[in-house]
Amino acid sequence: MENSIDFEKFSRYSKPGPRYTSYPTALEFNSDFKYEEYIKYLKANKNPLSIYVHLPFCRSACYFCGCNVVFTSKGDKLSRYIEYLKKEIDLLAKVLDTKKEIIQFHFGGGTPTYYQADELDEIMNYIKSKFPNWSDEAEISVEIDPRFFNEEQMKIFKKHGFNRVSFGVQDFDEKVQKEIHRIQPFELTKKAVDLARKYGIESINTDLIYGLPFQSLKSFQETLKLAKSLDPDRFAIFNYAHVPWLKKTMRKFDETTLPTPDEKLKILKFTIDYLTSNGYKMIGMDHFAKPEDELFGAIAKGELHRNFQGYTTKGGATLIGIGLTSIGEGDSYYAQNFKKMSEYENAIDQGKLPFERGVNLSEDDLIRKYVIMELMANFKVDIKRVEDKFKIDFQDYFEDDIKKLKEFEEANLLEISKDKIEVSPTGTMLIRNIAMAFDAYMEKYKNNKKSFSKTV
C-alpha cells in the first residue's frame, strides 16, 4: 500500500474541511462569549504566556493569500497602528499578570518586515517594558518576506533575542510567481537566508505552497530542490486554500489552471518522499524538520502541540493575541480581536480591549479538541491517556465517531486497537479527513461547500 498509492481513489476524499489550527474552528466563534467573561479569564490566568502580535500591512496583494491584511503604501498608517498597539498593551497590563513568564513570542502578518528597523525596535521595547519576564528558553520568531528585509532589521531581531525566522517563498517558478503576483527570485531569498545565518539564527523555516495556478509535479520538484539548497531547519508546505468567496484576490485565478486533486496528491507524495530521503522528518500535517529539531523530542514524549502558529513544543501557555484580528487561546476559550481597523481603534479609544467574539469550550469540546490535536500533531491517539485525562470510556464516548473511521481502516490508512489509533504514513496525507470524524460541528456544514477549503 505504501509504495503504490491509487491517487485517483485518494482524490475522491477531496472535500471541504478544517485545518484544525483550533477546535472548535473559528466558524464557531460568536458573540455569546462576552467581553466580561474574557476579562475574567485574563485576570484568573495562572499559566505562562505566549504572545502573538499581528502586523497586518502589505504593500500589495499576493493573490493566493488568505491572511487578514491591510494594503497601504502610506507610512503614517503604519505609525498610527503602533500607537494603538501600545494602548492595547496598556489595557492588557491592567487585567493580566504581566509578570508571568513569556515562553513564546511571534510577529505575524501581513508583512512584519514592512516596518522599518526603528519601528520594530519601538514595538519590541514597549512590549518588554510591560512584559518583563522572558524565559531564557523562549521561542521568539518572526515571519519575513525576503522582498522586504534588510540588515538593519536583522540587527533589531538579534538585539531582541529572536531565534527563529520563517521565510515566505511559496514557489520559485517564474510563471507561477507572475500569476500569484509575487515576484521573488531565488537569489533574493538566498540572500535573506544568508543574512539570518550571519546573525546566528539557528532555526530557519521556509514556507512553500502547493496547489497554486500553473504548478505541476515537475515544476514543484524544481522549487523543492532549490528550497532544499537553502538548507532550512524546517519546512512548512501548505495545501493552497482556494476560498474565492472569502478572498476577492483569489477570483483573479483561472480555476482551470489549478492542479487537480490527483496532481496535488502526487506533489504531496513526492514532497514527503524527497524530504524524508534528504534528512528531514515529517511533523504533523504540513511540517518537516531535521531530526535534531526539538519538535521530535516533544513527539517522543507526546508533548507536541498545534496552535495558530503551527506546531510547537510550548504547550501549557495562555496565548495572548495582540493587534487587528489576533486570536487568543486559554485553557477553555478562544478570543478574537476586531477585524475592521475602525472597530479595533474605536474599542481602544473607549478604554476597552478590542475583543469582538470568541467561544467558551464545553467539556465535550475539550475532549474532542485533545483527540483532534493529537491526530494533527502526532498522527496517533493514546486511548488510555485520553481515558485517564478525561475520565471517560473512549470506545463508548466515541462509538459513532469510530464507525466513521472504518473506511480509513479498511483502506489501510489507519489502525485501531484497544490502546491506540495510529495513522499510517499514507494516511497522513488525509489527516484532515481523519480528524473530521471526531468533529461534532461538521454535520451542520455538510451541505455547505463554502465553509472550508478542500482537504486535497
C-alpha positions in Angstrom: 0.0 0.0 0.0 2.7 2.5 1.0 4.6 2.1 -2.3 1.6 2.2 -4.7 -0.9 4.8 -3.9 -4.1 5.0 -6.0 -4.1 8.8 -6.4 -7.4 8.7 -8.3 -9.1 6.9 -5.4 -7.4 9.3 -3.0 -8.7 12.3 -4.8 -12.2 11.3 -4.1 -11.5 12.3 -0.5 -11.2 15.9 -1.6 -13.9 17.7 0.2 -14.2 20.9 2.4 -12.7 20.5 5.8 -10.9 22.5 8.6 -7.1 22.7 9.0 -7.6 22.5 12.8 -5.4 25.3 14.0 -8.2 25.4 16.6 -11.1 23.2 17.8 -13.8 24.3 17.7 -12.9 26.2 14.5 -13.2 29.9 14.0 -16.6 29.4 12.4 -17.9 28.6 15.9 -16.6 31.9 17.4 -19.7 34.0 18.3 -20.9 37.0 20.3 -22.4 34.8 23.1 -18.9 34.8 24.6 -19.0 38.1 26.4 -16.3 40.7 27.0 -16.7 40.4 30.7 -16.0 36.6 30.5 -12.9 37.2 28.6 -11.6 39.8 31.1 -12.4 37.3 33.9 -10.3 34.7 32.2 -7.3 37.1 31.7 -7.4 38.1 35.4 -7.5 34.5 36.5 -4.7 33.3 34.3 -2.1 31.2 36.1 -0.2 30.0 33.0 3.0 31.3 31.3 2.3 33.4 28.3 2.7 33.0 24.5 2.3 36.4 22.8 1.2 36.9 19.2 1.4 40.3 17.6 -0.3 40.9 14.3 1.3 43.5 11.9 -1.3 43.5 9.1 0.2 45.7 6.5 1.4 44.7 3.0 2.4 47.0 0.1 0.4 44.9 -2.5 -1.6 41.7 -2.7 -0.3 38.2 -3.2 -3.3 36.7 -4.9 -3.1 33.3 -3.1 -3.1 34.9 0.4 -5.9 34.1 2.9 -4.5 36.2 5.8 -6.1 39.3 7.3 -4.1 42.0 5.7 -4.3 45.8 5.0 -2.8 47.1 1.8 -1.1 50.5 2.0 1.9 52.5 0.8 1.4 55.2 3.5 3.9 55.2 6.4 1.6 57.2 8.6 -0.9 54.3 8.7 1.9 52.0 10.0 2.9 54.6 12.6 -0.7 55.1 13.8 -1.1 51.3 14.3 2.0 51.3 16.6 0.3 53.8 18.8 -2.8 51.7 19.0 -0.7 48.6 19.8 0.8 50.4 22.7 -2.6 51.4 24.0 -3.8 47.8 23.7 -0.8 46.6 25.6 -1.5 49.1 28.3 -5.1 47.8 28.6 -3.9 44.2 28.8 -1.4 45.2 31.5 -4.4 46.3 33.7 -6.1 42.9 33.7 -3.3 40.4 33.1 -0.5 39.5 35.4 2.3 40.7 33.1 5.0 39.2 35.3 4.1 35.7 34.1 6.9 34.1 32.2 6.9 34.6 28.4 7.8 31.3 26.7 6.8 32.2 23.1 6.6 35.3 21.0 5.6 35.7 17.4 5.3 38.6 14.9 2.8 37.6 12.2 1.2 39.5 9.3 0.7 40.9 6.8 4.4 41.7 6.3 6.0 42.3 9.7 9.2 43.4 7.8 7.2 46.1 6.0 8.0 48.0 9.2 11.4 49.7 9.4 14.1 48.6 11.8 13.5 51.6 14.3 9.7 50.9 14.3 10.2 47.2 15.0 12.6 48.2 17.8 10.0 50.6 19.2 7.3 47.9 19.3 9.6 45.3 21.0 10.9 47.9 23.6 7.3 48.7 24.5 6.2 45.1 24.9 9.3 44.4 27.0 8.6 47.4 29.2 5.2 45.9 30.1 6.0 42.2 29.9 9.5 42.0 31.5 9.8 38.3 32.3 11.1 36.4 29.3 12.3 32.8 29.6 15.9 32.1 28.6 14.3 29.2 26.6 11.7 31.4 24.9 10.9 30.8 21.3 11.0 34.3 19.7 10.0 34.2 16.0 9.0 36.4 13.0 7.6 35.9 9.6 9.8 37.5 7.0 9.1 38.4 3.4 12.6 38.3 1.7 11.4 41.2 -0.6 11.2 43.4 2.5 14.2 42.6 4.6 17.5 44.3 5.3 20.4 44.1 7.7 19.2 46.9 10.0 16.0 44.9 10.7 18.1 41.8 11.3 20.2 43.7 13.8 17.0 44.6 15.7 15.8 41.0 15.7 19.2 39.9 17.0 19.1 42.6 19.7 15.7 41.3 21.0 16.7 37.7 21.1 14.8 36.4 18.1 15.9 32.8 17.5 13.5 31.6 14.8 12.6 33.1 11.5 10.2 31.9 8.8 10.7 33.0 5.2 7.8 33.1 2.8 8.7 31.6 -0.5 5.6 29.7 -1.8 7.1 28.8 -5.3 10.3 29.6 -7.3 8.7 29.0 -10.7 8.6 32.3 -12.7 5.3 31.6 -14.3 3.7 30.7 -11.0 5.2 33.8 -9.3 3.8 36.0 -12.0 0.3 34.5 -11.8 0.2 34.8 -7.9 1.5 38.4 -8.1 4.7 37.7 -6.0 7.9 38.0 -8.0 10.7 36.7 -5.7 13.8 35.4 -7.5 15.7 32.6 -5.8 18.8 34.8 -5.3 16.8 37.3 -3.3 15.6 34.5 -1.0 19.1 33.1 -0.7 20.4 36.5 0.3 17.8 36.8 3.0 18.6 33.3 4.4 22.3 34.1 4.4 21.7 37.3 6.3 19.7 35.4 9.0 22.5 32.8 9.3 25.1 35.6 9.5 23.4 36.9 12.7 23.2 33.5 14.3 19.7 32.4 13.6 19.8 28.7 14.2 16.2 27.8 13.2 15.1 28.9 9.8 11.8 27.8 8.3 10.8 28.0 4.7 7.1 28.3 3.6 6.0 26.7 0.4 2.5 26.2 -1.1 1.3 23.5 -3.4 -1.9 23.7 -5.4 -1.2 27.2 -7.0 -2.0 28.1 -10.6 0.3 26.5 -13.2 2.0 24.3 -10.7 2.7 20.7 -11.7 4.6 17.9 -10.2 7.6 18.7 -12.4 7.6 22.4 -11.6 7.2 21.8 -7.9 10.1 19.3 -7.9 12.3 22.1 -9.1 11.0 24.5 -6.4 11.6 21.9 -3.7 15.2 21.2 -4.8 16.0 24.9 -4.8 14.4 25.4 -1.4 16.4 22.4 0.0 19.6 24.0 -1.3 19.0 26.8 1.2 19.3 24.2 4.0 16.4 25.4 6.2 15.9 23.7 9.5 12.2 23.3 8.9 9.8 23.4 6.0 6.1 24.3 6.2 4.5 23.1 3.0 0.9 24.1 2.8 -2.0 23.0 0.6 -3.3 26.1 -1.1 -6.7 27.0 0.4 -8.8 28.3 -2.6 -11.6 30.2 -1.0 -12.6 32.9 -3.6 -15.9 33.5 -1.8 -13.9 34.9 1.2 -10.9 36.4 -0.6 -11.5 38.6 -3.6 -7.9 38.4 -4.9 -8.4 34.6 -5.4 -11.0 35.3 -8.0 -8.2 36.5 -10.3 -7.2 32.9 -10.8 -8.5 30.9 -13.8 -9.6 27.8 -11.9 -8.7 25.6 -14.9 -5.0 26.4 -14.2 -5.1 25.0 -10.7 -3.6 21.5 -10.4 -6.2 18.7 -10.0 -6.6 16.8 -6.6 -4.8 13.9 -8.3 -1.8 16.1 -9.3 -1.7 17.8 -5.8 -1.5 14.3 -4.1 1.4 13.4 -6.4 3.1 16.7 -5.4 2.5 15.9 -1.7 3.7 12.3 -2.1 6.9 13.5 -3.9 7.4 16.2 -1.2 7.2 13.6 1.6 9.5 11.1 -0.2 12.0 13.8 -1.3 12.4 15.5 2.1 12.4 12.3 4.2 15.1 10.9 1.9 17.1 14.1 2.3 17.4 14.3 6.1 14.0 15.7 7.1 11.2 14.1 9.1 7.5 14.8 8.8 5.8 16.6 11.7 2.0 16.7 11.7 0.1 17.7 8.6 2.4 20.1 6.7 5.7 20.5 8.5 9.1 18.8 8.1 12.2 19.3 10.2 15.7 17.9 10.7 15.8 15.1 13.2 17.8 17.1 15.8 14.9 19.6 16.0 13.3 20.0 19.4 9.9 19.1 17.9 11.0 15.4 17.7 11.8 15.3 21.4 8.2 16.6 22.0 6.8 13.9 19.7 8.6 11.2 21.6 7.1 12.4 24.9 3.7 13.0 23.3 4.0 16.7 24.0 3.9 18.3 20.6 1.2 20.9 20.3 -0.6 22.7 17.5 -1.9 26.2 17.6 -2.4 29.2 15.4 1.4 29.5 14.8 1.7 25.9 13.7 3.5 23.1 15.6 5.3 24.0 18.8 6.8 22.5 22.0 5.5 25.3 24.0 2.3 23.8 25.4 0.6 24.9 28.6 0.8 28.6 27.8 -2.0 31.1 27.5 -1.9 32.6 24.0 -2.4 36.4 24.1 -3.4 37.8 20.7 -2.4 41.5 20.2 -3.5 43.6 17.2 -6.1 43.6 14.5 -7.9 40.2 14.1 -5.5 38.4 16.5 -6.7 35.3 18.3 -6.0 34.4 21.9 -6.4 30.9 23.4 -6.8 29.9 27.1 -7.4 26.6 28.7 -11.1 26.7 27.8 -11.7 29.6 25.5 -10.7 31.3 22.2 -11.0 35.1 21.9 -10.6 37.1 18.7 -10.0 40.9 18.2 -11.9 43.0 15.7 -11.2 42.5 12.0 -12.0 46.1 10.9 -9.4 48.8 11.7 -12.1 51.3 12.6 -13.8 49.0 15.1 -10.4 48.0 16.5 -9.4 51.6 17.1 -12.9 52.6 18.4 -12.8 49.9 21.1 -9.3 51.0 22.3 -10.4 54.7 22.2 -13.2 53.7 24.6 -10.7 52.1 27.0 -11.6 48.5 26.2 -9.6 45.7 24.7 -10.5 45.3 21.0 -12.3 41.9 21.7 -15.0 41.1 19.2 -16.0 37.4 19.6 -14.9 34.0 20.8 -16.1 30.8 22.2 -16.3 29.1 25.6 -15.3 25.4 25.3 -17.6 22.8 26.8 -16.3 19.6 28.3 -17.1 17.8 25.0 -15.2 20.5 23.1 -12.2 19.9 25.4 -12.2 16.1 24.9 -12.6 16.4 21.1 -10.0 19.1 20.9 -7.5 16.9 22.6 -8.1 13.9 20.3 -8.1 16.0 17.1 -4.9 17.9 18.1 -3.2 14.6 18.9 -4.1 13.3 15.4 -2.9 16.6 13.8 0.3 16.7 15.8 1.3 13.1 16.3 -0.8 11.1 13.8 -1.9 8.9 16.7 -4.1 8.9 19.8 -3.2 7.2 23.0 -6.6 5.9 24.1 -5.7 5.2 27.7 -4.2 8.7 28.1 -7.5 10.2 26.9 -9.5 8.0 29.2 -7.3 8.9 32.2 -7.3 12.6 31.4 -11.0 13.0 30.9 -12.4 10.0 32.9 -14.3 8.6 30.0 -14.6 5.2 28.3 -13.2 6.0 24.9 -15.0 3.3 22.9 -18.3 4.2 24.5 -17.8 8.0 24.2 -16.7 7.9 20.6 -18.8 5.0 19.4 -20.3 6.8 16.4 -17.0 8.6 15.5 -15.1 5.3 15.5 -17.6 3.9 13.0 -16.7 6.8 10.7 -13.0 5.7 10.8 -13.9 2.2 9.4 -13.5 3.3 5.8 -10.0 4.6 6.5 -9.1 1.4 8.4 -10.3 -0.8 5.6 -8.1 1.3 3.2 -5.1 0.7 5.4 -4.9 4.4 6.2 -5.0 3.8 10.0 -5.1 1.0 12.6 -7.5 1.0 15.6 -6.6 -1.2 18.6 -7.7 -1.3 22.2 -4.9 1.0 23.2 -4.5 3.4 20.3 -5.5 4.8 16.9 -2.4 5.1 14.7 -2.4 6.7 11.2 -0.2 5.0 8.5 2.3 7.1 6.6 0.0 7.1 3.6 -2.9 8.1 5.9 -1.1 11.2 7.0 -1.9 12.6 3.5 -5.6 12.6 4.6 -5.1 13.6 8.2 -7.7 16.4 8.0 -10.3 13.9 6.7 -9.5 11.5 9.6 -9.6 14.2 12.2 -13.0 15.3 10.9 -14.5 12.1 12.1 -14.2 13.5 15.7 -15.6 16.9 14.9 -19.0 17.4 16.4 -19.7 20.5 14.3 -19.2 19.0 10.9 -22.7 17.8 10.5 -24.1 21.3 10.2 -21.7 22.2 7.3 -22.2 19.0 5.3 -24.3 20.8 2.6 -22.3 24.0 2.6 -19.4 23.8 0.2 -18.2 27.3 1.1 -17.3 26.7 4.7 -13.8 25.4 4.4 -11.0 24.8 1.8 -10.7 21.4 0.2 -8.7 18.8 2.1 -7.0 17.5 -1.1 
